[in-house]
Amino acid sequence: MEMAPIPSETYKLGFIGAGKLAESISRGVVRSGVLPPSRIRTSHSNADRRNAFQSFGVTVLPRNDDVVEDSDVVIFSVKPQVVKDVVLQLKPLLSEKKLLVSVAAGIKLKDLEEWAGQSRFIRVMPNTPSAVGEAASVMSLGGSATKEDGDLIAKLFGSVGKMWRADEKLFDAITGLSGSGPAYIYLAIEALADGGVAAGLPRELALGLASQTVLGAASMVTKTGEHPGKLKDDVASPGGTTIAGIHELEKGGFRGTLMNAVIAAAKRSRELSQS
């Protein structure tokens, strides 16, 4: 059966789950101008969560049922452990006229489609920097999601950062890297700032330098196209300060620890998908 197209110029976007990730995506989409806040809706029982969305113009409805009924595109942004219950509860409203999207880590398309009773589903793994327009998102299309559906979601999430398409079998590793990765980098920024304070810098200056240094280094990789190993070598002069610092990082197993963090998070994602 041919799917009715989603009206790209007028569609309404609904979030089931009004947590930090949904807020980040909503704020980013509004900031980019892809959707006005009047075409976004959600629901939540917590007053602080409701106020967070209403503060930038998003419509907050009384129930999740209302969100689904009043939306053309529905994004499930709830904790992985409760996705099944939430989808099953809303199943009577999830017709194939609606495009369904899941951003829940570790939950497979085949399960989402079974619970929803339809396969017009797209799975997306974004991350929280969507709030500032710098997300790294990956998408995979379900059984009856059309190319046009994919283009619409690519535009939506592409408005808050960069979007890739990948086979769903890669999603656990993607979750471990880009889904959880911002937290690793926040730790690194905090540690760099602490190092600056330990070396005598004022806290505010140390934090500003640390965060801008990480931003600048990431931009060098993405904008120059150079391998990070070469960029590292360019900074590390013979017998200089940088190579002395790198030596300490290597003694502490810095690269292996980061690799292990990605692998551990990917493993946890697989566990969630099997539970």
Phi, psi and chi 1 to 4 in degrees:
 res  aa     phi    psi   chi1   chi2   chi3   chi4
   1 MET       -  133.5 -176.2  177.5   97.6      -
   2 GLU   -75.5  132.9 -171.2  173.8  -19.9      -
   3 MET   -77.9  137.6  -63.6  -67.4  105.1      -
   4 ALA   -68.9  130.9      -      -      -      -
   5 PRO   -65.8  146.6   23.3  -32.4      -      -
   6 ILE   -77.8  130.1  -57.4  -64.6      -      -
   7 PRO   -69.9  100.8   25.4  -32.6      -      -
   8 SER   -62.5  -26.3   60.3      -      -      -
   9 GLU   -89.7  -13.5  -60.8  -57.0  -44.3      -
  10 THR  -133.7    0.5   58.5      -      -      -
  11 TYR   -63.4  152.0   75.1   90.7      -      -
  12 LYS  -104.7  139.1  -65.1  177.7 -177.5  177.6
  13 LEU  -109.9  126.1  174.8   66.4      -      -
  14 GLY  -118.2  139.9      -      -      -      -
  15 PHE  -109.6  122.4  -76.0   89.8      -      -
  16 ILE   -95.0  107.6  -57.5  -59.2      -      -
  17 GLY   106.8  123.9      -      -      -      -
  18 ALA  -122.1   43.3      -      -      -      -
  19 GLY   -83.0 -164.8      -      -      -      -
  20 LYS   -65.1  -37.7  -70.2  -66.7 -174.3 -178.7
  21 LEU   -67.8  -45.3 -178.3   56.9      -      -
  22 ALA   -59.8  -40.2      -      -      -      -
  23 GLU   -65.0  -42.7 -178.5 -175.1  -12.7      -
  24 SER   -59.9  -47.1  -65.2      -      -      -
  25 ILE   -63.6  -45.2  -63.1  167.5      -      -
  26 SER   -60.2  -48.1  -62.1      -      -      -
  27 ARG   -61.4  -41.7  -73.8 -174.7 -177.3  -83.6
  28 GLY   -65.8  -42.1      -      -      -      -
  29 VAL   -63.4  -42.6  167.3      -      -      -
  30 VAL   -66.1  -44.4  169.5      -      -      -
  31 ARG   -61.3  -36.2 -176.4 -180.0  -72.0  109.4
  32 SER   -75.6  -18.7   71.1      -      -      -
  33 GLY    87.1    4.1      -      -      -      -
  34 VAL   -67.1  -39.0  166.2      -      -      -
  35 LEU  -135.1  140.1  -76.3 -177.2      -      -
  36 PRO   -76.8  154.4   28.4  -33.5      -      -
  37 PRO   -61.3  -24.1   19.5  -31.3      -      -
  38 SER   -66.3  -16.2   60.4      -      -      -
  39 ARG  -102.0   12.1  -77.3  166.8   52.6 -165.7
  40 ILE  -117.5  138.5  -55.8  173.7      -      -
  41 ARG  -141.7  155.8   51.8  -96.5  -58.7  112.7
  42 THR  -155.5 -177.9 -169.0      -      -      -
  43 SER  -150.0  143.5  176.9      -      -      -
  44 HIS  -161.8  147.2 -155.0  -80.4      -      -
  45 SER   -83.4  -19.1   59.0      -      -      -
  46 ASN   -84.8  127.9 -179.0  -80.2      -      -
  47 ALA   -62.4  -39.0      -      -      -      -
  48 ASP   -63.2  -39.8  -70.9  -20.0      -      -
  49 ARG   -66.8  -42.8  -70.7  -77.8   81.5 -143.5
  50 ARG   -60.8  -44.8  -66.9 -162.0  -58.6  -89.0
  51 ASN   -64.2  -35.7  -68.3  -21.8      -      -
  52 ALA   -60.2  -42.0      -      -      -      -
  53 PHE   -76.5  -40.9  -79.2   83.1      -      -
  54 GLN   -65.5  -24.9  -70.6  172.6  -31.2      -
  55 SER   -63.5  -22.4   70.1      -      -      -
  56 PHE  -121.0   24.1   61.2  101.1      -      -
  57 GLY    95.5    4.1      -      -      -      -
  58 VAL   -74.6  140.2  169.3      -      -      -
  59 THR   -77.1  125.9  -59.3      -      -      -
  60 VAL  -108.3  117.3  177.9      -      -      -
  61 LEU   -98.7  161.8  -61.6  172.3      -      -
  62 PRO   -64.7  -37.9  -21.9   33.1      -      -
  63 ARG  -136.2  158.6  -55.6  174.8  -54.9  146.8
  64 ASN   -60.0  -36.2  -76.7  -21.7      -      -
  65 ASP   -56.1  -41.9  -65.3   44.5      -      -
  66 ASP   -64.4  -38.2  -58.3  -38.2      -      -
  67 VAL   -63.0  -46.5  174.3      -      -      -
  68 VAL   -63.0  -47.3  173.9      -      -      -
  69 GLU   -61.8  -30.4  -70.9  175.8  -18.4      -
  70 ASP  -101.2   16.3 -163.8   35.5      -      -
  71 SER  -129.8  148.3  -59.0      -      -      -
  72 ASP   -94.5  -34.3  -56.6  -67.5      -      -
  73 VAL  -118.7  125.5  178.2      -      -      -
  74 VAL  -118.4  120.6  178.5      -      -      -
  75 ILE  -104.5  119.6  -62.1 -179.9      -      -
  76 PHE   -85.3  111.5  -71.0   92.1      -      -
  77 SER  -126.8   58.8 -178.0      -      -      -
  78 VAL  -117.1  168.1  -64.5      -      -      -
  79 LYS   -61.8  142.8  -66.2 -174.8 -175.7  -58.7
  80 PRO   -53.0  -34.7  -25.2   33.5      -      -
  81 GLN   -66.7  -19.7  -65.2   87.6  -21.5      -
  82 VAL  -114.5    1.8  -59.6      -      -      -
  83 VAL   -56.4  -47.0  171.4      -      -      -
  84 LYS   -57.8  -49.1 -179.6  177.4 -178.7  179.1
  85 ASP   -62.0  -41.4  -70.6  -17.8      -      -
  86 VAL   -66.8  -45.5  171.6      -      -      -
  87 VAL   -64.3  -43.9  174.2      -      -      -
  88 LEU   -62.3  -38.2  -73.0  173.6      -      -
  89 GLN   -63.9  -36.5 -177.3 -178.5   25.6      -
  90 LEU   -93.3   -2.9  -64.3  169.8      -      -
  91 LYS   -47.6  -43.4 -177.3  176.2  179.9  176.9
  92 PRO   -59.3  -20.6  -24.0   34.7      -      -
  93 LEU   -98.8   -5.7  -56.2  173.5      -      -
  94 LEU   -93.7   67.8  -57.1  178.3      -      -
  95 SER   -76.1  166.0   74.2      -      -      -
  96 GLU   -76.3    2.5  -71.5 -155.8  -31.2      -
  97 LYS   -74.8  -17.7  -67.7  180.0 -180.0  179.2
  98 LYS  -104.7  140.1  -61.4 -178.8 -174.0  -65.1
  99 LEU   -92.1  122.7  173.4   57.3      -      -
 100 LEU  -104.1  140.5  -50.3  179.6      -      -
 101 VAL  -133.3  137.9 -180.0      -      -      -
 102 SER  -120.2  133.7  170.9      -      -      -
 103 VAL  -114.2   16.2  -64.2      -      -      -
 104 ALA   -78.7  128.5      -      -      -      -
 105 ALA   -66.0  135.1      -      -      -      -
 106 GLY    81.8   -0.1      -      -      -      -
 107 ILE  -100.9  119.2  -53.0  -59.5      -      -
 108 LYS   -79.9  153.4  -64.8  178.1  179.9  177.3
 109 LEU   -59.4  -41.7  -81.8  166.9      -      -
 110 LYS   -61.5  -35.5   67.6  176.9 -179.2   63.2
 111 ASP   -72.9  -43.3  -67.5  -36.5      -      -
 112 LEU   -58.7  -43.5  -68.0  163.2      -      -
 113 GLU   -65.7  -39.6  -68.0  168.7   -3.4      -
 114 GLU   -64.6  -45.3  179.4 -175.5  -23.3      -
 115 TRP   -66.7  -38.1  -59.0  -26.3      -      -
 116 ALA   -80.2  -19.5      -      -      -      -
 117 GLY    75.4   14.5      -      -      -      -
 118 GLN  -156.8  159.0   65.3  118.9  -47.5      -
 119 SER  -116.6   17.4   58.9      -      -      -
 120 ARG   -82.6   70.9 -165.5  177.0 -170.5  179.3
 121 PHE  -128.6  144.5 -125.5  118.4      -      -
 122 ILE  -130.2  132.0  -65.4  178.6      -      -
 123 ARG  -100.8  129.8 -176.0  177.6  171.9 -168.4
 124 VAL  -127.1  135.4 -179.9      -      -      -
 125 MET  -112.6   96.6 -173.0   66.3 -121.2      -
 126 PRO   -95.9 -173.0   35.2  -28.8      -      -
 127 ASN  -143.1  169.5   57.8   11.6      -      -
 128 THR   -66.3  -22.3   53.1      -      -      -
 129 PRO   -61.5    0.3  -30.2   38.9      -      -
 130 SER   -57.3  -27.1   51.9      -      -      -
 131 ALA   -63.6  -24.5      -      -      -      -
 132 VAL  -116.8   18.1  -66.8      -      -      -
 133 GLY    76.1   21.2      -      -      -      -
 134 GLU  -128.1   35.8  -66.0  -67.4  -11.3      -
 135 ALA   -70.2  154.4      -      -      -      -
 136 ALA  -115.2  108.1      -      -      -      -
 137 SER  -121.1  146.8  -58.2      -      -      -
 138 VAL  -130.9  140.8 -174.6      -      -      -
 139 MET  -129.5  153.6   63.2 -176.9  -74.8      -
 140 SER  -143.0  134.2 -176.9      -      -      -
 141 LEU   -89.5  141.9  -87.4   60.3      -      -
 142 GLY   -80.5 -176.7      -      -      -      -
 143 GLY   -56.2  -44.8      -      -      -      -
 144 SER  -113.9   11.5   61.1      -      -      -
 145 ALA   -68.6  132.7      -      -      -      -
 146 THR   -88.7  168.9   65.5      -      -      -
 147 LYS   -58.9  -39.0  177.1 -175.5  179.7  -61.5
 148 GLU   -64.8  -38.8  -69.8   72.2   24.1      -
 149 ASP   -59.6  -45.5  -69.5  -18.2      -      -
 150 GLY   -62.0  -40.9      -      -      -      -
 151 ASP   -64.9  -38.9  -68.4  -17.2      -      -
 152 LEU   -63.6  -45.1 -175.9  147.0      -      -
 153 ILE   -71.4  -34.2  -64.3  -56.5      -      -
 154 ALA   -62.9  -39.2      -      -      -      -
 155 LYS   -68.3  -41.4 -178.0  178.0 -179.6 -177.6
 156 LEU   -61.2  -53.4 -176.3   69.8      -      -
 157 PHE   -78.3  -26.7  -76.2   85.5      -      -
 158 GLY   -66.4  -20.9      -      -      -      -
 159 SER   -73.4  -13.9   71.9      -      -      -
 160 VAL  -117.6   22.4  -65.6      -      -      -
 161 GLY   150.4 -147.9      -      -      -      -
 162 LYS  -106.2  141.5  -66.7 -174.3  178.0 -179.4
 163 MET  -121.7  133.2  167.5   66.0   89.0      -
 164 TRP  -119.1  157.4  -72.5  -97.1      -      -
 165 ARG  -114.5  138.3  -57.9 -170.6 -170.2 -154.2
 166 ALA  -152.2  158.3      -      -      -      -
 167 ASP   -62.7  140.8 -168.0  -64.7      -      -
 168 GLU   -60.8  -25.7 -168.2 -171.4   18.9      -
 169 LYS   -62.5  -16.3   67.9 -177.3 -179.5 -177.7
 170 LEU   -90.2   -2.7  -57.8  176.3      -      -
 171 PHE   -69.1  -29.4  -94.5   50.2      -      -
 172 ASP   -65.0  -42.8  -68.7  -37.7      -      -
 173 ALA   -67.4  -37.4      -      -      -      -
 174 ILE   -62.9  -41.7  -71.1  163.3      -      -
 175 THR   -59.9  -44.1  -60.3      -      -      -
 176 GLY   -65.9  -30.6      -      -      -      -
 177 LEU   -90.3  -69.8  176.0   53.9      -      -
 178 SER   -86.8  -29.4   58.8      -      -      -
 179 GLY   -67.0  -48.9      -      -      -      -
 180 SER   -92.3  -17.1  -59.8      -      -      -
 181 GLY   -54.5  -38.6      -      -      -      -
 182 PRO   -54.2  -36.4  -30.7   38.1      -      -
 183 ALA   -63.8  -36.4      -      -      -      -
 184 TYR   -64.0  -40.8  -44.9  152.7      -      -
 185 ILE   -70.7  -35.7  -57.2  -54.7      -      -
 186 TYR   -61.3  -40.1  -60.3  144.5      -      -
 187 LEU   -61.3  -42.3  -80.2  175.3      -      -
 188 ALA   -64.0  -42.4      -      -      -      -
 189 ILE   -62.7  -44.4  -68.2  170.7      -      -
 190 GLU   -61.1  -42.8 -176.4 -178.1   32.9      -
 191 ALA   -67.0  -40.8      -      -      -      -
 192 LEU   -61.4  -43.3  -74.9  168.9      -      -
 193 ALA   -63.4  -42.3      -      -      -      -
 194 ASP   -60.7  -39.2  -75.2  -14.0      -      -
 195 GLY   -62.3  -40.4      -      -      -      -
 196 GLY   -62.7  -41.0      -      -      -      -
 197 VAL   -64.1  -42.2  171.8      -      -      -
 198 ALA   -63.0  -29.0      -      -      -      -
 199 ALA   -87.7   -0.6      -      -      -      -
 200 GLY   114.1    3.4      -      -      -      -
 201 LEU   -83.2  149.0  -65.2  178.5      -      -
 202 PRO   -63.3  147.0  -18.3   29.3      -      -
 203 ARG   -56.1  -47.5  170.0   63.8   63.8 -179.1
 204 GLU   -62.3  -43.3 -174.1  176.0   -2.7      -
 205 LEU   -64.5  -43.3  176.5   58.4      -      -
 206 ALA   -61.2  -44.1      -      -      -      -
 207 LEU   -67.6  -41.0 -176.3   56.2      -      -
 208 GLY   -61.8  -44.9      -      -      -      -
 209 LEU   -65.3  -41.9  -71.0  171.7      -      -
 210 ALA   -63.2  -48.2      -      -      -      -
 211 SER   -68.0  -40.2   55.3      -      -      -
 212 GLN   -69.2  -32.7 -177.9   61.3   33.0      -
 213 THR   -65.9  -41.9  -63.6      -      -      -
 214 VAL   -66.0  -43.2  169.6      -      -      -
 215 LEU   -60.5  -45.6  175.6   62.5      -      -
 216 GLY   -65.1  -41.0      -      -      -      -
 217 ALA   -64.9  -42.4      -      -      -      -
 218 ALA   -62.7  -41.0      -      -      -      -
 219 SER   -64.1  -36.6  -64.0      -      -      -
 220 MET   -60.1  -41.5  -75.0  -73.6  -74.2      -
 221 VAL   -67.6  -47.1  174.8      -      -      -
 222 THR   -73.5  -34.0   57.7      -      -      -
 223 LYS   -90.4  -28.8  -67.7  179.7  179.3  179.1
 224 THR   -90.8  -24.6   67.0      -      -      -
 225 GLY    75.9    4.7      -      -      -      -
 226 GLU   -76.2  149.4  -63.4  -81.9    9.0      -
 227 HIS   -67.1  137.6 -169.9  -78.8      -      -
 228 PRO   -58.4  -29.9   14.8  -27.7      -      -
 229 GLY   -62.3  -39.2      -      -      -      -
 230 LYS   -68.2  -42.4  179.9 -176.0 -178.3  -59.4
 231 LEU   -62.6  -37.1  -66.3  171.7      -      -
 232 LYS   -63.0  -45.2  176.1  -98.3  -63.4  177.0
 233 ASP   -62.2  -34.6  -70.7  -12.1      -      -
 234 ASP   -63.4  -29.1  -69.5  -15.4      -      -
 235 VAL   -86.5  -27.7 -176.1      -      -      -
 236 ALA   -89.9   92.7      -      -      -      -
 237 SER   -75.0  151.6  -55.3      -      -      -
 238 PRO   -57.1  125.5  -25.5   34.9      -      -
 239 GLY    67.9   16.7      -      -      -      -
 240 GLY   -95.5 -170.1      -      -      -      -
 241 THR   -70.4  -40.1   59.6      -      -      -
 242 THR   -66.2  -43.9  -56.4      -      -      -
 243 ILE   -67.1  -28.6 -163.2   62.7      -      -
 244 ALA   -66.0  -41.1      -      -      -      -
 245 GLY   -68.4  -41.1      -      -      -      -
 246 ILE   -61.5  -38.8  -71.2  172.0      -      -
 247 HIS   -57.7  -42.6 -171.5 -160.3      -      -
 248 GLU   -65.0  -41.0  -71.0  -59.7  -46.9      -
 249 LEU   -61.7  -41.2  -69.5  172.8      -      -
 250 GLU   -67.0  -38.8  -66.5  -71.5   13.7      -
 251 LYS   -62.3  -31.2  -74.5 -164.7  -70.4 -174.5
 252 GLY   -87.0    2.2      -      -      -      -
 253 GLY    69.8   35.9      -      -      -      -
 254 PHE   -56.6  -51.7 -180.0   69.5      -      -
 255 ARG   -68.0  -42.5  -72.6 -170.8  -71.4 -176.4
 256 GLY   -63.3  -36.3      -      -      -      -
 257 THR   -66.2  -43.1  -60.4      -      -      -
 258 LEU   -63.9  -42.1  -82.1  178.8      -      -
 259 MET   -60.0  -42.8  -70.0  169.0   67.0      -
 260 ASN   -65.2  -34.2  -72.7  -19.3      -      -
 261 ALA   -63.9  -44.0      -      -      -      -
 262 VAL   -63.1  -44.3  173.3      -      -      -
 263 ILE   -65.1  -40.6  -68.3  166.6      -      -
 264 ALA   -65.1  -41.7      -      -      -      -
 265 ALA   -68.2  -38.2      -      -      -      -
 266 ALA   -63.7  -40.9      -      -      -      -
 267 LYS   -62.2  -41.9  178.8  173.2 -179.3  -81.2
 268 ARG   -64.8  -37.5 -179.7   57.7 -178.3  150.4
 269 SER   -61.7  -42.1  178.6      -      -      -
 270 ARG   -63.0  -41.1  -79.5 -167.4  -63.5  -85.1
 271 GLU   -61.3  -41.2  -68.6  169.5   -8.2      -
 272 LEU   -63.3  -37.3  -73.5  170.4      -      -
 273 SER   -72.0  -19.3   70.0      -      -      -
 274 GLN  -100.3   -7.7  -65.6  161.2    3.7      -
 275 SER   -83.5      -   60.4      -      -      -
